[in-house]
Amino acid sequence: MNAAKRAEIFARLAQANPAPKSELEFSTPYELLVAVILSAQATDKSVNLATRKLFPVANTPQAIAALGIERLEEYIRTIGLFHTKAKNVVEMSRLLVEKFGGEVPRTRDALEALPGVGRKTANVVLNTAFGQETFAVDTHIFRVCNRTKLAPGNTPRDVEAGLEKFVPPPYRLHAHHWLILHGRYTCIARKPACPRCVIRDLCEYRDKTSAEETARARAGQPGAKRGAPVVAKEGNARPLAAAAKTGGARAPVAAGTRTEAPAVARTPRATRRRTKLLRRG
């Protein structure tokens, strides 16, 4: 993909959504940091439901640290991995008070030194809270960049490096949000909505879906072809099929893991039951 095509892609995404925003609800950098930590392997919607109850009670490092792990768990119990996340958030809050005067640091190294904060989380906070031109590559951005050939790569870090290299200056600040929203609502994992895509003619994905296929997919009817699988060798891009269900992509994929499993012939249920009984006997 050439520079002119990349620039046109971002120009169209910007025209369609001039002021993209995170779908996580927050009012301070600290609230954003907590929300992003909680969003690992969870949807933004589920995190918002939890933080709407949590933040009115405790929305500062001092308050969360005082709340403690067990009481914090009561507010985030509906989120996956809530126990581990509660431990990380409480310890992160304690360290913010102890080392940073209760303020969220503005450097990647300092953020990544906090419990529960990896490179992607740090990039989200730096971009969304502090206006830095960073690219947080989640499963949606990983998929969009590889499908369209905007910034292809085998790992999230490869894709991030490609975005650093290729995104034109006027679009660097909001590129992260444009791409994640495009992947979440248009270039979705199993059945990308190519007929209504604003960059359809610029995208270099070979297996674009038709309007008929998109309609069949929405109706749950057979006959719609699946998108080509994407292989992630390392990093924090989730299997794309799982991402379609949760709306977010956070967990690592093992080396060489196919994100869409090929069809496998299944043993008849009755045969499997008989086999189990024989083994028990």
Contacts in CASP RR format, 6 or more apart in sequence:
PFRMAT RR
TARGET T0000
AUTHOR 0000-0000-0000
METHOD contacts of the structure
MODEL  1
MNAAKRAEIFARLAQANPAPKSELEFSTPYELLVAVILSAQATDKSVNLA
TRKLFPVANTPQAIAALGIERLEEYIRTIGLFHTKAKNVVEMSRLLVEKF
GGEVPRTRDALEALPGVGRKTANVVLNTAFGQETFAVDTHIFRVCNRTKL
APGNTPRDVEAGLEKFVPPPYRLHAHHWLILHGRYTCIARKPACPRCVIR
DLCEYRDKTSAEETARARAGQPGAKRGAPVVAKEGNARPLAAAAKTGGAR
APVAAGTRTEAPAVARTPRATRRRTKLLRRG
1 148 0 8 1.000
1 149 0 8 1.000
1 150 0 8 1.000
1 204 0 8 1.000
3 166 0 8 1.000
3 168 0 8 1.000
5 202 0 8 1.000
6 150 0 8 1.000
6 166 0 8 1.000
6 167 0 8 1.000
6 168 0 8 1.000
7 168 0 8 1.000
7 171 0 8 1.000
8 199 0 8 1.000
8 202 0 8 1.000
9 148 0 8 1.000
9 150 0 8 1.000
9 199 0 8 1.000
9 202 0 8 1.000
9 203 0 8 1.000
10 167 0 8 1.000
10 168 0 8 1.000
10 170 0 8 1.000
10 171 0 8 1.000
10 175 0 8 1.000
10 178 0 8 1.000
11 171 0 8 1.000
12 198 0 8 1.000
12 199 0 8 1.000
12 202 0 8 1.000
13 171 0 8 1.000
13 178 0 8 1.000
13 179 0 8 1.000
13 182 0 8 1.000
13 198 0 8 1.000
13 199 0 8 1.000
14 171 0 8 1.000
14 174 0 8 1.000
14 178 0 8 1.000
15 198 0 8 1.000
16 198 0 8 1.000
17 178 0 8 1.000
17 181 0 8 1.000
19 174 0 8 1.000
20 174 0 8 1.000
20 177 0 8 1.000
20 178 0 8 1.000
20 181 0 8 1.000
21 177 0 8 1.000
22 32 0 8 1.000
22 44 0 8 1.000
22 124 0 8 1.000
22 128 0 8 1.000
22 177 0 8 1.000
23 44 0 8 1.000
23 45 0 8 1.000
23 48 0 8 1.000
24 32 0 8 1.000
24 35 0 8 1.000
24 36 0 8 1.000
24 39 0 8 1.000
24 44 0 8 1.000
24 47 0 8 1.000
24 48 0 8 1.000
25 35 0 8 1.000
25 48 0 8 1.000
25 51 0 8 1.000
25 52 0 8 1.000
26 32 0 8 1.000
26 35 0 8 1.000
26 51 0 8 1.000
27 55 0 8 1.000
27 59 0 8 1.000
28 59 0 8 1.000
29 103 0 8 1.000
29 104 0 8 1.000
29 125 0 8 1.000
29 129 0 8 1.000
29 130 0 8 1.000
30 59 0 8 1.000
30 60 0 8 1.000
30 61 0 8 1.000
30 96 0 8 1.000
30 102 0 8 1.000
30 104 0 8 1.000
31 51 0 8 1.000
31 55 0 8 1.000
31 59 0 8 1.000
32 124 0 8 1.000
32 125 0 8 1.000
32 128 0 8 1.000
32 129 0 8 1.000
33 92 0 8 1.000
33 104 0 8 1.000
33 111 0 8 1.000
33 117 0 8 1.000
33 121 0 8 1.000
33 125 0 8 1.000
33 129 0 8 1.000
34 51 0 8 1.000
34 64 0 8 1.000
34 89 0 8 1.000
35 47 0 8 1.000
35 48 0 8 1.000
35 51 0 8 1.000
36 121 0 8 1.000
36 124 0 8 1.000
36 125 0 8 1.000
37 85 0 8 1.000
37 88 0 8 1.000
37 89 0 8 1.000
37 92 0 8 1.000
37 116 0 8 1.000
37 117 0 8 1.000
37 121 0 8 1.000
38 47 0 8 1.000
38 50 0 8 1.000
38 51 0 8 1.000
38 76 0 8 1.000
38 79 0 8 1.000
38 85 0 8 1.000
38 89 0 8 1.000
39 47 0 8 1.000
39 248 0 8 1.000
39 250 0 8 1.000
40 81 0 8 1.000
40 85 0 8 1.000
40 116 0 8 1.000
40 121 0 8 1.000
40 250 0 8 1.000
40 251 0 8 1.000
41 80 0 8 1.000
41 81 0 8 1.000
41 238 0 8 1.000
41 246 0 8 1.000
41 250 0 8 1.000
41 251 0 8 1.000
42 79 0 8 1.000
42 80 0 8 1.000
42 81 0 8 1.000
42 246 0 8 1.000
42 248 0 8 1.000
42 250 0 8 1.000
43 246 0 8 1.000
43 247 0 8 1.000
43 248 0 8 1.000
44 247 0 8 1.000
44 248 0 8 1.000
46 78 0 8 1.000
46 79 0 8 1.000
47 79 0 8 1.000
49 78 0 8 1.000
50 75 0 8 1.000
50 76 0 8 1.000
50 78 0 8 1.000
50 79 0 8 1.000
53 75 0 8 1.000
54 72 0 8 1.000
54 75 0 8 1.000
54 76 0 8 1.000
57 63 0 8 1.000
57 67 0 8 1.000
57 75 0 8 1.000
58 64 0 8 1.000
58 66 0 8 1.000
58 67 0 8 1.000
58 72 0 8 1.000
60 102 0 8 1.000
61 92 0 8 1.000
61 93 0 8 1.000
61 94 0 8 1.000
61 96 0 8 1.000
61 97 0 8 1.000
61 102 0 8 1.000
62 93 0 8 1.000
62 97 0 8 1.000
62 102 0 8 1.000
64 72 0 8 1.000
64 89 0 8 1.000
64 90 0 8 1.000
64 93 0 8 1.000
65 90 0 8 1.000
65 93 0 8 1.000
65 94 0 8 1.000
65 97 0 8 1.000
67 90 0 8 1.000
68 86 0 8 1.000
68 90 0 8 1.000
69 83 0 8 1.000
69 86 0 8 1.000
69 87 0 8 1.000
69 90 0 8 1.000
70 86 0 8 1.000
72 86 0 8 1.000
72 89 0 8 1.000
72 90 0 8 1.000
73 82 0 8 1.000
73 83 0 8 1.000
73 86 0 8 1.000
76 82 0 8 1.000
76 85 0 8 1.000
76 86 0 8 1.000
79 85 0 8 1.000
85 116 0 8 1.000
87 115 0 8 1.000
88 115 0 8 1.000
88 116 0 8 1.000
91 115 0 8 1.000
92 114 0 8 1.000
92 115 0 8 1.000
92 116 0 8 1.000
92 117 0 8 1.000
95 114 0 8 1.000
95 115 0 8 1.000
96 102 0 8 1.000
96 103 0 8 1.000
96 104 0 8 1.000
96 114 0 8 1.000
100 110 0 8 1.000
104 111 0 8 1.000
104 125 0 8 1.000
104 129 0 8 1.000
105 111 0 8 1.000
106 126 0 8 1.000
106 130 0 8 1.000
106 132 0 8 1.000
108 119 0 8 1.000
108 122 0 8 1.000
108 123 0 8 1.000
108 126 0 8 1.000
108 134 0 8 1.000
111 117 0 8 1.000
111 118 0 8 1.000
111 121 0 8 1.000
111 122 0 8 1.000
111 125 0 8 1.000
111 126 0 8 1.000
112 118 0 8 1.000
112 119 0 8 1.000
112 122 0 8 1.000
119 157 0 8 1.000
120 136 0 8 1.000
120 137 0 8 1.000
120 138 0 8 1.000
120 156 0 8 1.000
120 236 0 8 1.000
120 250 0 8 1.000
121 136 0 8 1.000
122 134 0 8 1.000
123 134 0 8 1.000
123 135 0 8 1.000
123 136 0 8 1.000
123 137 0 8 1.000
123 160 0 8 1.000
123 176 0 8 1.000
124 134 0 8 1.000
124 136 0 8 1.000
124 176 0 8 1.000
126 132 0 8 1.000
126 134 0 8 1.000
127 133 0 8 1.000
127 134 0 8 1.000
127 135 0 8 1.000
127 136 0 8 1.000
127 173 0 8 1.000
127 176 0 8 1.000
128 177 0 8 1.000
131 173 0 8 1.000
133 172 0 8 1.000
133 173 0 8 1.000
134 176 0 8 1.000
135 141 0 8 1.000
135 159 0 8 1.000
135 160 0 8 1.000
135 163 0 8 1.000
135 164 0 8 1.000
135 167 0 8 1.000
135 175 0 8 1.000
135 176 0 8 1.000
136 176 0 8 1.000
136 180 0 8 1.000
137 145 0 8 1.000
137 156 0 8 1.000
137 157 0 8 1.000
137 159 0 8 1.000
137 160 0 8 1.000
137 163 0 8 1.000
137 237 0 8 1.000
138 156 0 8 1.000
138 180 0 8 1.000
138 236 0 8 1.000
138 237 0 8 1.000
138 248 0 8 1.000
138 249 0 8 1.000
138 250 0 8 1.000
139 237 0 8 1.000
139 238 0 8 1.000
139 240 0 8 1.000
139 243 0 8 1.000
139 248 0 8 1.000
139 249 0 8 1.000
139 250 0 8 1.000
140 179 0 8 1.000
140 180 0 8 1.000
140 182 0 8 1.000
140 183 0 8 1.000
140 184 0 8 1.000
140 187 0 8 1.000
140 243 0 8 1.000
140 247 0 8 1.000
140 248 0 8 1.000
140 249 0 8 1.000
141 159 0 8 1.000
141 176 0 8 1.000
141 179 0 8 1.000
141 180 0 8 1.000
141 183 0 8 1.000
142 156 0 8 1.000
142 159 0 8 1.000
142 230 0 8 1.000
142 232 0 8 1.000
142 237 0 8 1.000
142 249 0 8 1.000
143 183 0 8 1.000
143 187 0 8 1.000
143 189 0 8 1.000
143 230 0 8 1.000
143 237 0 8 1.000
143 240 0 8 1.000
143 243 0 8 1.000
144 150 0 8 1.000
144 179 0 8 1.000
144 182 0 8 1.000
144 183 0 8 1.000
144 187 0 8 1.000
145 151 0 8 1.000
145 152 0 8 1.000
145 153 0 8 1.000
145 159 0 8 1.000
145 162 0 8 1.000
145 163 0 8 1.000
145 179 0 8 1.000
146 152 0 8 1.000
146 153 0 8 1.000
146 159 0 8 1.000
146 230 0 8 1.000
147 187 0 8 1.000
147 192 0 8 1.000
147 203 0 8 1.000
147 205 0 8 1.000
147 230 0 8 1.000
148 187 0 8 1.000
148 199 0 8 1.000
148 202 0 8 1.000
148 203 0 8 1.000
148 204 0 8 1.000
148 205 0 8 1.000
149 203 0 8 1.000
149 204 0 8 1.000
149 205 0 8 1.000
150 163 0 8 1.000
150 166 0 8 1.000
150 179 0 8 1.000
151 159 0 8 1.000
151 162 0 8 1.000
151 163 0 8 1.000
151 165 0 8 1.000
151 166 0 8 1.000
151 167 0 8 1.000
152 158 0 8 1.000
152 159 0 8 1.000
153 159 0 8 1.000
153 162 0 8 1.000
154 231 0 8 1.000
154 232 0 8 1.000
154 233 0 8 1.000
154 234 0 8 1.000
155 232 0 8 1.000
155 233 0 8 1.000
155 234 0 8 1.000
155 235 0 8 1.000
155 237 0 8 1.000
156 232 0 8 1.000
156 235 0 8 1.000
156 236 0 8 1.000
156 237 0 8 1.000
157 235 0 8 1.000
163 175 0 8 1.000
167 175 0 8 1.000
171 178 0 8 1.000
182 199 0 8 1.000
184 247 0 8 1.000
184 248 0 8 1.000
185 193 0 8 1.000
186 192 0 8 1.000
186 193 0 8 1.000
186 196 0 8 1.000
186 197 0 8 1.000
186 198 0 8 1.000
187 193 0 8 1.000
187 197 0 8 1.000
188 244 0 8 1.000
189 240 0 8 1.000
189 241 0 8 1.000
189 243 0 8 1.000
189 244 0 8 1.000
189 259 0 8 1.000
189 260 0 8 1.000
190 217 0 8 1.000
190 226 0 8 1.000
190 227 0 8 1.000
190 240 0 8 1.000
190 241 0 8 1.000
190 244 0 8 1.000
190 260 0 8 1.000
191 209 0 8 1.000
191 213 0 8 1.000
191 214 0 8 1.000
191 217 0 8 1.000
191 218 0 8 1.000
191 224 0 8 1.000
191 226 0 8 1.000
191 227 0 8 1.000
192 205 0 8 1.000
192 208 0 8 1.000
192 209 0 8 1.000
192 227 0 8 1.000
193 209 0 8 1.000
193 214 0 8 1.000
194 200 0 8 1.000
194 203 0 8 1.000
194 205 0 8 1.000
194 208 0 8 1.000
194 209 0 8 1.000
194 210 0 8 1.000
194 214 0 8 1.000
195 209 0 8 1.000
195 210 0 8 1.000
195 211 0 8 1.000
195 214 0 8 1.000
197 203 0 8 1.000
200 208 0 8 1.000
206 228 0 8 1.000
207 225 0 8 1.000
207 227 0 8 1.000
207 228 0 8 1.000
209 217 0 8 1.000
209 224 0 8 1.000
209 225 0 8 1.000
209 227 0 8 1.000
213 223 0 8 1.000
213 224 0 8 1.000
213 225 0 8 1.000
214 224 0 8 1.000
216 222 0 8 1.000
216 223 0 8 1.000
216 224 0 8 1.000
217 224 0 8 1.000
226 260 0 8 1.000
227 260 0 8 1.000
229 240 0 8 1.000
229 258 0 8 1.000
229 259 0 8 1.000
229 260 0 8 1.000
230 240 0 8 1.000
230 259 0 8 1.000
230 260 0 8 1.000
231 256 0 8 1.000
231 257 0 8 1.000
231 258 0 8 1.000
231 259 0 8 1.000
232 253 0 8 1.000
232 256 0 8 1.000
232 257 0 8 1.000
232 259 0 8 1.000
233 255 0 8 1.000
233 256 0 8 1.000
234 252 0 8 1.000
234 253 0 8 1.000
234 255 0 8 1.000
235 252 0 8 1.000
235 253 0 8 1.000
236 249 0 8 1.000
236 250 0 8 1.000
236 251 0 8 1.000
236 252 0 8 1.000
237 249 0 8 1.000
237 252 0 8 1.000
237 253 0 8 1.000
238 246 0 8 1.000
238 248 0 8 1.000
238 249 0 8 1.000
238 250 0 8 1.000
238 251 0 8 1.000
238 253 0 8 1.000
239 253 0 8 1.000
239 257 0 8 1.000
239 259 0 8 1.000
239 260 0 8 1.000
240 249 0 8 1.000
240 259 0 8 1.000
240 260 0 8 1.000
241 259 0 8 1.000
241 260 0 8 1.000
241 261 0 8 1.000
242 249 0 8 1.000
243 249 0 8 1.000
253 259 0 8 1.000
267 275 0 8 1.000
END
